[in-house]
Amino acid sequence: MSLRLTKLVEHSSDSGESSKWKLAVALGVPIAVVSGFVFYWYWRSKKRAKSLAGSAQSPAVEEEVTRTTEPVTSKTKEERRDAQAASASRQEETLSPLQQARELKAKGNALYKAGKYDEAVKAYEEAIQVCPASGAEDIAVFHQNIAAVYAARLTKEADEGSKAQYLNLIVDHCSKALKLNPKYVKALSRRVKAFEALGRNRECVLDFTRVALLDKTESKSLGEAVAAVIKAVGKELSDGFADLGPLSPPPYLVKSFFECFVWKDDLSDACLKNLWMSTHPVQHREPASEQPSPTASSVPGEANKEHGASGDAIATEGMATGDGVTTEGIDTADTKTTEDGASADAKATEDGASGDAKATEDGASGDAKATEDGASGDAKATEDEASGDAKATEDEASGDAKATEDEASGDAKATEDGASIEMKAKDDRPASDGKGQPQQQQAEQANRPDPMEGYAEQPFVRAVQLLRKNKFDDIIKLLTEAIDGGDPVFVPHALLLRAAMYSLWRQDQLAVVDYDAIISSPGLEPQMYSNALVNKANVLAGLQEVNQSQDCFTQALKVDPGCTDVYIHRARIVMESENQALDLVNGAVRDLETAAKLAPDHSYCHYRLAAAYHRLMGITQSMQLMETVKSKFEKAYRQFPSNAEGLVLYSMFLQDFQELDKAEEVLVEAVKLEPGSPLPHFALGLITLLFHQDVQRAQDCMETAIKADRSCVQAYETLASLELQRGNSIRAMELYDRAIKFSRTKAEMAQACIAKELISAQERARIEFGISAQELSESFARGE
């Protein structure tokens, strides 16, 4: 199984959680979207480690092996000096080259302790020259001791200019030592520190992995320094996150994204229509008679004062019009010939002027009414007592447009002076729409402008309709059309939605641009600004821009002091980060307490609050908090039993307190509530693996989670760990590659990259040390 090297660092402050596996549940977004933890076991075979270490356990600077002791006499200093010289000469003559080398090493050790570093280095170098090739392990010790001298000088003497020089010398001599003895733990450990100081992070991680395979105690001593290196490796390898390209979100992720916010932009039909109507009010047209037109057929009833022509909508010889057409609800009236031959409209108005064919109080009718026999043309009374019926006489033109059985239409006969008017013949029944509604009213309705005209074709409205149907492929395209050329009333809302979709599609930089556009737009409601700032903070946190993220939260509270979402999401980021400092977790608890008061009906913040207390209890090791955590989870469970993500958090608490049956029951409920979410399947697989040791069922759960969401990074990592347990490192590496490819945030990608890097280092070290995959798997199975 893979090494979780960062957990080696945390062994003494593990936040009190008992299980080796830790579940990180990503709720809502983009969140963000989702941030995960890699799961590792630390293993080591004690028997194997002893055999591997063997003679490699050498002190940093070994003590002298031999000493010359002379009895105290009353000889003079010169005599004693001569005696010592003679004794040394006799010893050199009798010592083997290996013994001489060890004597020189002892001399170098003494000089090292005396702080005479240059002389110590010379002694060790002489030892290397004297030592035979058969003493390879001794030569390795001499090189390691030289590295130790440079490390001491680095601490006491080095300035910035010589620091890199000393570090490179340490790496050089440790490398020479390891070439002679690859299992030399002290040389490995010293090179780990030098690599870390030089910023050679991946080489540092590889050496640390080698140490971890050989000596658990030594790896723990290095853990704190290497934790930062491992994080730096993840950051370095995840710099290519932007190159991964867009990744479509599954429906559950979009749903979770919006559900984790208290304030949401209202995209209901009613709200969108109200927005549209606010800038497209109903427009009433002015009466037609008040809008004169230069054309005789466009506005009926308008008298031609200059020529005394009739204003009826008729077809004259010079203008073709449609038969029987009415405009503005006005029918054409019969005309009559006056004594002077002038034609007047058959209409009575208040001042007697010609106008619409309407009835007045005195009962004069101006409508061209049809009679049973189809004859039209009741005579109207005018001020000059004109005759009522337009009859055709021998010496007068007939004005009656009467249809006979033999003719479809009656032409107006010519008068004595040759004036004639062509009359239209039509079915003279009253115009209606077939439902008893006068055609006049129908025409008025038809000519009234529709305030919703063009609404349904708006790109933003179409994008929202696709969102409701969980069809995401064309949404960003439509939102772009809405922003670039749609109705201005929808532009801020289109920007906000497009930014959210960008973040869900793994296009974080584009999301930030849109959020900034909203933040800089004038005249919006405070909630629009605060929502944009909170979402931007979430995106920046996913990009590991922690300080900028916190600045956005601060700005959001200034714009909208009552913004509950600030407290919820600021706490979420803390809870999902690797930095679990007590003050940060306390701050998250306070934020969620505030959110729960501001939004008592929001299930998300209540489950998160209980989880924050759970984390605080683990960090402080305070059993006094246990009842608080339990009561808050139980209260949330009673009040919001349908929140699947909350149930996953609740199950984690139950597992920690060994209520395994209840934990599994809660997870089964979560799976039923949200079968399309990967989180319940993943959590259920985890509990199956840890507490039932049912590997096959656990694997099935992980694969189901991946089917629900191919970006479930934690499931890939778990499956990779199972493959490593089986000794299938190639398959494990493939799974880690998929985890990297489908990561939704830079933080997730960094975790997956770290896991792959550590597995690669472990495989390389395993092969170097001659450890078989089977032996490695058995060591894991024994929990060593």
Salt bridges, closest charged atoms under 4 A:
GLU10 OE1 - LYS7 NZ 2.78
ASP14 OD1 - LYS22 NZ 2.45
GLU62 OE1 - LYS105 NZ 1.72
GLU63 OE2 - LYS113 NZ 2.01
ASP118 OD1 - ARG153 NH1 2.42
ASP138 OD2 - ARG102 NE 2.91
GLU157 OE1 - ARG153 NE 2.94
ASP172 OD2 - LYS176 NZ 3.45
GLU203 OE1 - ARG200 NE 2.73
ASP207 OD2 - ARG191 NE 2.63
ASP207 OD1 - ARG210 NH1 2.66
ASP239 OD1 - LYS746 NZ 3.47
GLU259 OE2 - LYS255 NZ 2.90
ASP265 OD2 - HIS493 ND1 2.85
ASP269 OD1 - ARG468 NH1 3.03
ASP356 OD1 - LYS347 NZ 3.04
ASP427 OD2 - ARG429 NH2 2.19
ASP487 OD2 - HIS280 NE2 3.18
ASP514 OD2 - ARG498 NE 2.67
ASP516 OD1 - LYS536 NZ 2.67
GLU576 OE1 - ARG572 NH1 3.09
GLU576 OE2 - ARG608 NH2 2.92
ASP591 OD2 - ARG570 NE 2.77
GLU593 OE2 - LYS632 NZ 3.83
ASP656 OD2 - HIS614 NE2 2.97
GLU664 OE1 - HIS692 NE2 2.88
GLU664 OE2 - ARG697 NH1 3.28
GLU674 OE2 - LYS255 NZ 2.84
GLU723 OE2 - ARG726 NH1 3.26
GLU734 OE1 - ARG731 NH1 3.49
ASP737 OD1 - LYS756 NZ 2.49
GLU757 OE1 - ARG202 NH2 2.84
GLU763 OE1 - ARG766 NH2 3.08
GLU768 OE2 - ARG210 NH2 2.69
GLU768 OE2 - ARG764 NE 3.51
GLU775 OE2 - ARG48 NE 3.70
GLU784 OE1 - ARG782 NE 2.96
